[in-house]
């Protein structure tokens, strides 16, 4: 297959240079050819001192860098890159992966085999085994549980994926792509397959994502299902409010030895009032969220290229 790689980069030029070599090595003997598009997300560090090409690259047809006008953030850089890739002809698949080495290029043959074998237009790399510390793993499991409860679907994969060109074009017309590629894949209703992988090691430097950044990253994925989340929260509030009303009636008309007259019924009444207030707010927010769906948002396929200052080649 002729492959188009989309790789978001922010200052990780040393890692990206090695990634290109590892992609070439991983595709050796597979018959696949790779064209690599790095999306420079407003990097503050230049590529000075890095020679191109980094040796012989028989499987790599070309390497380009799309320089963005400013730092948009990881997910928006992916949205721009996927939009640019979706508009190019002559490619059989688009591969999205991070540029630091944690998305292991050695998994590419299996990822591409799954794309050809399973027939699904999207194959996501699911990290079956994580290498982070125990604290991260605990919070990650809590996040997965919260995501499942709030949205009704499970999210167990990141950005590393292979897509058919038609799937890439479809995603590029979904405004949610600005917030999260994995969640937008789920929202697209396209058939998906998952392939288990193990997280690779960074080639150079330290991770740039801090704890606050991870929380924001998770919330961005949840916003893709904002309408569903608000409806679920509203239904939950209705249920809790109904239970509070029942509790008020029970405390008012049924005598219990352990209930202090007046105090208990007042507390339950205040609780019911607070829940009804929250319910009203959630219902109002739900209606506003649903109304936003009728407005014309910024669509990556139509607006992404506004942020591209320049596209220049590094190789050949």
C-alpha atoms as a printed R data frame, in Angstrom:
    type eleno elety resid chain resno       x      y      z
1   ATOM     1    CA   UNK     A     1   0.000  0.000  0.000
2   ATOM     2    CA   UNK     A     2   0.936  3.619 -0.454
3   ATOM     3    CA   UNK     A     3   0.742  5.118  3.029
4   ATOM     4    CA   UNK     A     4   0.407  8.707  4.225
5   ATOM     5    CA   UNK     A     5   1.662  9.257  7.775
6   ATOM     6    CA   UNK     A     6   0.401 12.170  9.883
7   ATOM     7    CA   UNK     A     7   2.747 12.982 12.787
8   ATOM     8    CA   UNK     A     8   2.129 15.983 15.100
9   ATOM     9    CA   UNK     A     9   5.376 17.547 16.346
10  ATOM    10    CA   UNK     A    10   6.107 20.146 19.004
11  ATOM    11    CA   UNK     A    11   9.896 20.612 19.393
12  ATOM    12    CA   UNK     A    12  10.518 16.823 19.207
13  ATOM    13    CA   UNK     A    13  12.704 17.077 16.102
14  ATOM    14    CA   UNK     A    14  15.341 14.622 17.353
15  ATOM    15    CA   UNK     A    15  12.646 12.037 18.056
16  ATOM    16    CA   UNK     A    16  10.946 12.694 14.729
17  ATOM    17    CA   UNK     A    17  14.181 12.158 12.812
18  ATOM    18    CA   UNK     A    18  14.615  8.772 14.473
19  ATOM    19    CA   UNK     A    19  10.930  7.944 13.948
20  ATOM    20    CA   UNK     A    20  11.375  8.322 10.188
21  ATOM    21    CA   UNK     A    21  14.227  5.800 10.309
22  ATOM    22    CA   UNK     A    22  12.172  3.385 12.430
23  ATOM    23    CA   UNK     A    23   9.173  3.643 10.091
24  ATOM    24    CA   UNK     A    24  11.433  2.811  7.145
25  ATOM    25    CA   UNK     A    25  12.863 -0.151  9.065
26  ATOM    26    CA   UNK     A    26   9.443 -1.426 10.148
27  ATOM    27    CA   UNK     A    27   8.134 -1.398  6.565
28  ATOM    28    CA   UNK     A    28  11.189 -3.139  5.122
29  ATOM    29    CA   UNK     A    29  10.119 -6.146  3.083
30  ATOM    30    CA   UNK     A    30   6.396 -5.381  3.452
31  ATOM    31    CA   UNK     A    31   5.915 -3.860  0.019
32  ATOM    32    CA   UNK     A    32   4.434 -0.707  1.581
33  ATOM    33    CA   UNK     A    33   5.704  2.783  0.737
34  ATOM    34    CA   UNK     A    34   5.469  5.682  3.171
35  ATOM    35    CA   UNK     A    35   5.022  9.407  2.681
36  ATOM    36    CA   UNK     A    36   5.378 11.241  5.993
37  ATOM    37    CA   UNK     A    37   3.714 14.558  6.835
38  ATOM    38    CA   UNK     A    38   4.923 16.145 10.064
39  ATOM    39    CA   UNK     A    39   2.605 18.816 11.467
40  ATOM    40    CA   UNK     A    40   4.796 21.412 13.192
41  ATOM    41    CA   UNK     A    41   2.483 22.660 15.937
42  ATOM    42    CA   UNK     A    42   4.139 26.060 16.365
43  ATOM    43    CA   UNK     A    43   7.448 24.652 17.609
44  ATOM    44    CA   UNK     A    44   9.725 27.077 19.429
45  ATOM    45    CA   UNK     A    45  12.848 25.037 18.643
46  ATOM    46    CA   UNK     A    46  14.201 24.805 15.075
47  ATOM    47    CA   UNK     A    47  15.638 21.713 13.411
48  ATOM    48    CA   UNK     A    48  19.132 23.244 13.351
49  ATOM    49    CA   UNK     A    49  21.932 20.700 13.323
50  ATOM    50    CA   UNK     A    50  19.812 17.769 12.137
51  ATOM    51    CA   UNK     A    51  20.906 16.404  8.783
52  ATOM    52    CA   UNK     A    52  18.380 15.141  6.238
53  ATOM    53    CA   UNK     A    53  17.996 12.485  5.094
54  ATOM    54    CA   UNK     A    54  19.098 10.440  8.124
55  ATOM    55    CA   UNK     A    55  20.673  7.710  6.006
56  ATOM    56    CA   UNK     A    56  19.119  5.510  3.349
57  ATOM    57    CA   UNK     A    57  15.312  5.374  3.392
58  ATOM    58    CA   UNK     A    58  14.239  2.868  0.718
59  ATOM    59    CA   UNK     A    59  10.654  2.547  2.033
60  ATOM    60    CA   UNK     A    60  10.069  6.287  2.487
61  ATOM    61    CA   UNK     A    61   8.932  8.139 -0.615
62  ATOM    62    CA   UNK     A    62   9.068 11.572  1.001
63  ATOM    63    CA   UNK     A    63   9.040 13.610  4.201
64  ATOM    64    CA   UNK     A    64   7.265 16.973  4.463
65  ATOM    65    CA   UNK     A    65   6.660 19.459  7.261
66  ATOM    66    CA   UNK     A    66   3.461 21.518  7.478
67  ATOM    67    CA   UNK     A    67   4.266 24.559  9.649
68  ATOM    68    CA   UNK     A    68   1.283 25.911 11.593
69  ATOM    69    CA   UNK     A    69   0.918 29.618 12.288
70  ATOM    70    CA   UNK     A    70   0.658 29.048 16.043
71  ATOM    71    CA   UNK     A    71   0.502 26.330 18.641
72  ATOM    72    CA   UNK     A    72  -2.966 24.780 18.379
73  ATOM    73    CA   UNK     A    73  -2.457 21.812 20.657
74  ATOM    74    CA   UNK     A    74  -1.920 18.130 19.966
75  ATOM    75    CA   UNK     A    75  -5.439 17.177 18.857
76  ATOM    76    CA   UNK     A    76  -5.953 20.214 16.636
77  ATOM    77    CA   UNK     A    77  -2.579 19.590 14.978
78  ATOM    78    CA   UNK     A    78  -3.770 16.053 14.205
79  ATOM    79    CA   UNK     A    79  -7.004 17.484 12.783
80  ATOM    80    CA   UNK     A    80  -5.034 19.765 10.449
81  ATOM    81    CA   UNK     A    81  -2.729 16.946  9.368
82  ATOM    82    CA   UNK     A    82  -5.557 14.486  8.787
83  ATOM    83    CA   UNK     A    83  -7.378 17.107  6.710
84  ATOM    84    CA   UNK     A    84  -4.318 17.700  4.539
85  ATOM    85    CA   UNK     A    85  -3.828 13.948  4.107
86  ATOM    86    CA   UNK     A    86  -7.492 13.357  3.236
87  ATOM    87    CA   UNK     A    87  -7.236 15.762  0.284
88  ATOM    88    CA   UNK     A    88  -4.313 14.003 -1.349
89  ATOM    89    CA   UNK     A    89  -4.714 11.366 -4.012
90  ATOM    90    CA   UNK     A    90  -2.948  8.085 -4.642
91  ATOM    91    CA   UNK     A    91  -2.869  6.757 -1.064
92  ATOM    92    CA   UNK     A    92  -4.388  3.512  0.185
93  ATOM    93    CA   UNK     A    93  -4.289  4.330  3.897
94  ATOM    94    CA   UNK     A    94  -3.559  7.129  6.364
95  ATOM    95    CA   UNK     A    95  -1.618  6.376  9.544
96  ATOM    96    CA   UNK     A    96  -1.727  8.734 12.531
97  ATOM    97    CA   UNK     A    97   0.954  8.380 15.184
98  ATOM    98    CA   UNK     A    98   2.804 10.502 17.732
99  ATOM    99    CA   UNK     A    99   6.351 11.567 16.935
100 ATOM   100    CA   UNK     A   100   8.085 10.726 20.220
101 ATOM   101    CA   UNK     A   101   8.380  6.944 19.822
102 ATOM   102    CA   UNK     A   102   5.676  5.920 22.291
103 ATOM   103    CA   UNK     A   103   3.589  4.780 19.308
104 ATOM   104    CA   UNK     A   104   5.904  1.937 18.346
105 ATOM   105    CA   UNK     A   105   6.596  1.719 14.577
106 ATOM   106    CA   UNK     A   106   7.272 -2.013 15.003
107 ATOM   107    CA   UNK     A   107   3.510 -2.463 15.335
108 ATOM   108    CA   UNK     A   108   2.907 -1.010 11.857
109 ATOM   109    CA   UNK     A   109   2.931 -4.329  9.936
110 ATOM   110    CA   UNK     A   110   0.268 -5.802 12.237
111 ATOM   111    CA   UNK     A   111  -1.769 -2.584 12.137
112 ATOM   112    CA   UNK     A   112  -1.761 -2.542  8.341
113 ATOM   113    CA   UNK     A   113  -2.468 -6.272  8.111
114 ATOM   114    CA   UNK     A   114  -5.515 -5.745 10.326
115 ATOM   115    CA   UNK     A   115  -6.686 -2.906  8.077
116 ATOM   116    CA   UNK     A   116  -6.530 -5.188  5.031
117 ATOM   117    CA   UNK     A   117  -7.792 -8.328  6.760
118 ATOM   118    CA   UNK     A   118 -10.665 -7.145  8.955
119 ATOM   119    CA   UNK     A   119 -12.346 -4.924  6.387
120 ATOM   120    CA   UNK     A   120 -13.002 -2.145  8.908
121 ATOM   121    CA   UNK     A   121 -12.116  1.334  7.607
122 ATOM   122    CA   UNK     A   122 -10.463  2.233 10.930
123 ATOM   123    CA   UNK     A   123  -8.034  0.153 12.979
124 ATOM   124    CA   UNK     A   124  -7.051  1.604 16.349
125 ATOM   125    CA   UNK     A   125  -3.970  0.565 18.308
126 ATOM   126    CA   UNK     A   126  -5.234 -0.473 21.731
127 ATOM   127    CA   UNK     A   127  -2.586 -0.430 24.462
128 ATOM   128    CA   UNK     A   128  -3.148 -3.810 26.094
129 ATOM   129    CA   UNK     A   129  -0.319 -3.160 28.527
130 ATOM   130    CA   UNK     A   130   0.614  0.255 29.884
131 ATOM   131    CA   UNK     A   131   4.067  1.157 31.154
132 ATOM   132    CA   UNK     A   132   3.135  4.159 33.309
133 ATOM   133    CA   UNK     A   133   3.301  4.199 37.096
134 ATOM   134    CA   UNK     A   134   0.568  2.887 39.434
135 ATOM   135    CA   UNK     A   135  -0.862  6.356 40.169
136 ATOM   136    CA   UNK     A   136  -1.394  7.051 36.466
137 ATOM   137    CA   UNK     A   137  -2.981  3.620 35.969
138 ATOM   138    CA   UNK     A   138  -5.465  4.212 38.800
139 ATOM   139    CA   UNK     A   139  -6.530  7.597 37.421
140 ATOM   140    CA   UNK     A   140  -6.684  6.189 33.896
141 ATOM   141    CA   UNK     A   141  -9.066  3.428 35.006
142 ATOM   142    CA   UNK     A   142 -11.221  5.969 36.813
143 ATOM   143    CA   UNK     A   143 -11.291  8.077 33.657
144 ATOM   144    CA   UNK     A   144 -12.292  5.105 31.490
145 ATOM   145    CA   UNK     A   145 -15.087  4.294 33.947
146 ATOM   146    CA   UNK     A   146 -16.307  7.913 33.987
147 ATOM   147    CA   UNK     A   147 -16.174  8.085 30.182
148 ATOM   148    CA   UNK     A   148 -18.244  4.901 29.896
149 ATOM   149    CA   UNK     A   149 -20.842  6.113 32.416
150 ATOM   150    CA   UNK     A   150 -21.153  9.611 30.922
151 ATOM   151    CA   UNK     A   151 -21.111  8.727 27.213
152 ATOM   152    CA   UNK     A   152 -22.349  5.149 27.031
153 ATOM   153    CA   UNK     A   153 -19.340  3.987 24.989
154 ATOM   154    CA   UNK     A   154 -15.889  2.728 25.904
155 ATOM   155    CA   UNK     A   155 -12.661  4.506 24.974
156 ATOM   156    CA   UNK     A   156  -9.569  2.348 25.301
157 ATOM   157    CA   UNK     A   157  -7.248  3.658 22.600
158 ATOM   158    CA   UNK     A   158  -5.294  6.755 21.667
159 ATOM   159    CA   UNK     A   159  -4.298  8.494 18.438
160 ATOM   160    CA   UNK     A   160  -2.289  5.645 16.898
161 ATOM   161    CA   UNK     A   161  -4.457  4.306 14.081
162 ATOM   162    CA   UNK     A   162  -4.709  3.382 10.404
163 ATOM   163    CA   UNK     A   163  -7.598  4.644  8.286
164 ATOM   164    CA   UNK     A   164  -8.866  4.187  4.785
165 ATOM   165    CA   UNK     A   165  -8.906  7.463  2.788
166 ATOM   166    CA   UNK     A   166 -12.723  7.558  2.762
167 ATOM   167    CA   UNK     A   167 -12.760  7.306  6.565
168 ATOM   168    CA   UNK     A   168 -10.184 10.093  6.832
169 ATOM   169    CA   UNK     A   169 -12.306 12.342  4.604
170 ATOM   170    CA   UNK     A   170 -15.393 11.589  6.692
171 ATOM   171    CA   UNK     A   171 -13.618 12.459  9.937
172 ATOM   172    CA   UNK     A   172 -12.273 15.671  8.396
173 ATOM   173    CA   UNK     A   173 -15.864 16.896  8.006
174 ATOM   174    CA   UNK     A   174 -16.677 16.309 11.680
175 ATOM   175    CA   UNK     A   175 -16.116 19.411 13.858
176 ATOM   176    CA   UNK     A   176 -15.455 17.173 16.878
177 ATOM   177    CA   UNK     A   177 -12.140 16.232 15.288
178 ATOM   178    CA   UNK     A   178 -10.710 19.481 16.688
179 ATOM   179    CA   UNK     A   179 -11.139 18.044 20.202
180 ATOM   180    CA   UNK     A   180 -10.290 14.356 19.975
181 ATOM   181    CA   UNK     A   181  -9.464 11.937 17.173
182 ATOM   182    CA   UNK     A   182 -10.250  8.735 19.160
183 ATOM   183    CA   UNK     A   183 -13.611 10.020 20.419
184 ATOM   184    CA   UNK     A   184 -14.518 11.328 16.945
185 ATOM   185    CA   UNK     A   185 -13.801  7.871 15.498
186 ATOM   186    CA   UNK     A   186 -16.337  6.481 17.977
187 ATOM   187    CA   UNK     A   187 -18.824  9.247 17.153
188 ATOM   188    CA   UNK     A   188 -18.463  8.678 13.395
189 ATOM   189    CA   UNK     A   189 -20.363  5.344 13.618
190 ATOM   190    CA   UNK     A   190 -17.827  3.816 11.235
191 ATOM   191    CA   UNK     A   191 -16.890  0.149 11.808
192 ATOM   192    CA   UNK     A   192 -13.711 -0.091 13.846
193 ATOM   193    CA   UNK     A   193 -11.229 -2.793 14.737
194 ATOM   194    CA   UNK     A   194  -8.706 -2.764 17.585
195 ATOM   195    CA   UNK     A   195  -5.228 -4.220 17.660
196 ATOM   196    CA   UNK     A   196  -3.404 -4.748 20.990
197 ATOM   197    CA   UNK     A   197  -0.050 -2.977 21.345
198 ATOM   198    CA   UNK     A   198   2.476 -2.144 24.044
199 ATOM   199    CA   UNK     A   199   3.529  1.433 24.659
200 ATOM   200    CA   UNK     A   200   6.985  2.206 23.263
201 ATOM   201    CA   UNK     A   201   9.741  4.268 24.883
202 ATOM   202    CA   UNK     A   202  10.366  7.900 24.085
203 ATOM   203    CA   UNK     A   203  13.326  8.357 21.770
204 ATOM   204    CA   UNK     A   204  14.532 11.548 23.464
205 ATOM   205    CA   UNK     A   205  13.550 14.153 26.030
206 ATOM   206    CA   UNK     A   206  10.847 14.113 28.680
207 ATOM   207    CA   UNK     A   207   7.055 13.939 28.283
208 ATOM   208    CA   UNK     A   208   5.520 17.401 27.840
209 ATOM   209    CA   UNK     A   209   2.069 16.437 29.127
210 ATOM   210    CA   UNK     A   210   1.619 17.240 32.815
211 ATOM   211    CA   UNK     A   211  -1.216 16.109 35.094
212 ATOM   212    CA   UNK     A   212  -3.405 19.126 34.295
213 ATOM   213    CA   UNK     A   213  -2.792 18.579 30.591
214 ATOM   214    CA   UNK     A   214  -3.891 14.950 30.904
215 ATOM   215    CA   UNK     A   215  -7.122 16.035 32.602
216 ATOM   216    CA   UNK     A   216  -7.818 18.563 29.838
217 ATOM   217    CA   UNK     A   217  -7.037 15.895 27.244
218 ATOM   218    CA   UNK     A   218  -9.594 13.580 28.844
219 ATOM   219    CA   UNK     A   219 -12.243 16.285 29.086
220 ATOM   220    CA   UNK     A   220 -11.764 17.148 25.419
221 ATOM   221    CA   UNK     A   221 -12.669 13.572 24.514
222 ATOM   222    CA   UNK     A   222 -15.802 13.741 26.665
223 ATOM   223    CA   UNK     A   223 -16.922 16.984 24.964
224 ATOM   224    CA   UNK     A   224 -17.272 15.064 21.690
225 ATOM   225    CA   UNK     A   225 -20.327 13.459 23.331
226 ATOM   226    CA   UNK     A   226 -21.474 16.641 25.101
227 ATOM   227    CA   UNK     A   227 -25.132 16.259 24.093
228 ATOM   228    CA   UNK     A   228 -25.236 12.642 25.262
229 ATOM   229    CA   UNK     A   229 -23.492 13.531 28.518
230 ATOM   230    CA   UNK     A   230 -25.948 16.305 29.361
231 ATOM   231    CA   UNK     A   231 -28.963 14.125 28.584
232 ATOM   232    CA   UNK     A   232 -27.588 11.318 30.781
233 ATOM   233    CA   UNK     A   233 -26.869 13.751 33.609
234 ATOM   234    CA   UNK     A   234 -30.361 15.205 33.268
235 ATOM   235    CA   UNK     A   235 -31.957 11.754 33.468
236 ATOM   236    CA   UNK     A   236 -29.827 10.926 36.497
237 ATOM   237    CA   UNK     A   237 -30.897 14.197 38.138
238 ATOM   238    CA   UNK     A   238 -34.562 13.407 37.461
239 ATOM   239    CA   UNK     A   239 -34.120 10.030 39.123
240 ATOM   240    CA   UNK     A   240 -32.356 11.487 42.156
241 ATOM   241    CA   UNK     A   241 -34.917 14.299 42.421
242 ATOM   242    CA   UNK     A   242 -37.742 11.735 42.324
243 ATOM   243    CA   UNK     A   243 -36.066  9.763 45.100
244 ATOM   244    CA   UNK     A   244 -35.718 12.979 47.115
245 ATOM   245    CA   UNK     A   245 -39.434 13.710 46.702
246 ATOM   246    CA   UNK     A   246 -40.263 10.189 47.869
247 ATOM   247    CA   UNK     A   247 -37.989 10.718 50.872
248 ATOM   248    CA   UNK     A   248 -39.789 13.974 51.718
249 ATOM   249    CA   UNK     A   249 -43.174 12.224 51.596
250 ATOM   250    CA   UNK     A   250 -41.924  9.325 53.704
251 ATOM   251    CA   UNK     A   251 -40.400 11.604 56.355
252 ATOM   252    CA   UNK     A   252 -43.526 13.781 56.397
253 ATOM   253    CA   UNK     A   253 -46.166 11.104 56.730
254 ATOM   254    CA   UNK     A   254 -44.379  8.126 58.286
255 ATOM   255    CA   UNK     A   255 -43.203  8.209 61.884
256 ATOM   256    CA   UNK     A   256 -39.754  6.910 62.747
257 ATOM   257    CA   UNK     A   257 -38.363  6.867 66.251
258 ATOM   258    CA   UNK     A   258 -34.943  8.008 65.069
259 ATOM   259    CA   UNK     A   259 -36.230 11.005 63.079
260 ATOM   260    CA   UNK     A   260 -35.987 14.373 64.839
261 ATOM   261    CA   UNK     A   261 -39.254 16.264 64.182
262 ATOM   262    CA   UNK     A   262 -38.871 19.247 61.900
263 ATOM   263    CA   UNK     A   263 -35.120 18.986 61.344
264 ATOM   264    CA   UNK     A   264 -35.164 15.878 59.136
265 ATOM   265    CA   UNK     A   265 -38.042 17.026 56.942
266 ATOM   266    CA   UNK     A   266 -36.434 20.450 56.467
267 ATOM   267    CA   UNK     A   267 -33.116 18.910 55.418
268 ATOM   268    CA   UNK     A   268 -34.799 16.593 52.936
269 ATOM   269    CA   UNK     A   269 -36.802 19.512 51.594
270 ATOM   270    CA   UNK     A   270 -33.670 21.589 51.061
271 ATOM   271    CA   UNK     A   271 -32.050 18.606 49.343
272 ATOM   272    CA   UNK     A   272 -34.992 18.223 46.991
273 ATOM   273    CA   UNK     A   273 -34.928 21.938 46.174
274 ATOM   274    CA   UNK     A   274 -31.191 21.818 45.459
275 ATOM   275    CA   UNK     A   275 -31.605 18.792 43.201
276 ATOM   276    CA   UNK     A   276 -34.446 20.436 41.293
277 ATOM   277    CA   UNK     A   277 -32.276 23.532 40.796
278 ATOM   278    CA   UNK     A   278 -29.449 21.398 39.444
279 ATOM   279    CA   UNK     A   279 -31.931 19.559 37.233
280 ATOM   280    CA   UNK     A   280 -33.226 22.813 35.764
281 ATOM   281    CA   UNK     A   281 -29.677 23.935 35.020
282 ATOM   282    CA   UNK     A   282 -28.803 20.650 33.358
283 ATOM   283    CA   UNK     A   283 -31.946 20.637 31.245
284 ATOM   284    CA   UNK     A   284 -31.278 24.201 30.139
285 ATOM   285    CA   UNK     A   285 -27.692 23.361 29.274
286 ATOM   286    CA   UNK     A   286 -28.844 20.261 27.375
287 ATOM   287    CA   UNK     A   287 -31.192 22.358 25.250
288 ATOM   288    CA   UNK     A   288 -28.449 24.885 24.528
289 ATOM   289    CA   UNK     A   289 -26.049 22.079 23.602
290 ATOM   290    CA   UNK     A   290 -28.566 20.529 21.243
291 ATOM   291    CA   UNK     A   291 -29.253 23.943 19.718
292 ATOM   292    CA   UNK     A   292 -25.531 24.362 19.001
293 ATOM   293    CA   UNK     A   293 -25.712 21.287 16.785
294 ATOM   294    CA   UNK     A   294 -27.817 23.291 14.307
295 ATOM   295    CA   UNK     A   295 -25.192 26.040 14.026
296 ATOM   296    CA   UNK     A   296 -22.428 25.894 11.440
297 ATOM   297    CA   UNK     A   297 -19.189 25.170 13.362
298 ATOM   298    CA   UNK     A   298 -15.629 25.271 12.068
299 ATOM   299    CA   UNK     A   299 -15.144 22.144  9.974
300 ATOM   300    CA   UNK     A   300 -11.559 20.868  9.647
301 ATOM   301    CA   UNK     A   301 -11.950 20.036  5.962
302 ATOM   302    CA   UNK     A   302 -13.008 23.623  5.238
303 ATOM   303    CA   UNK     A   303 -11.007 25.649  7.748
304 ATOM   304    CA   UNK     A   304  -7.896 23.671  8.773
305 ATOM   305    CA   UNK     A   305  -5.663 25.003  6.011
306 ATOM   306    CA   UNK     A   306  -6.123 28.551  7.323
307 ATOM   307    CA   UNK     A   307  -3.596 27.641 10.035
308 ATOM   308    CA   UNK     A   308  -0.977 26.240  7.625
309 ATOM   309    CA   UNK     A   309   1.740 28.788  6.912
310 ATOM   310    CA   UNK     A   310   3.961 26.616  4.769
311 ATOM   311    CA   UNK     A   311   4.568 23.049  3.617
312 ATOM   312    CA   UNK     A   312   8.157 22.237  2.751
313 ATOM   313    CA   UNK     A   313   9.976 19.020  1.939
314 ATOM   314    CA   UNK     A   314  12.799 17.471  3.981
315 ATOM   315    CA   UNK     A   315  13.301 14.354  1.882
316 ATOM   316    CA   UNK     A   316  14.122 13.534 -0.836
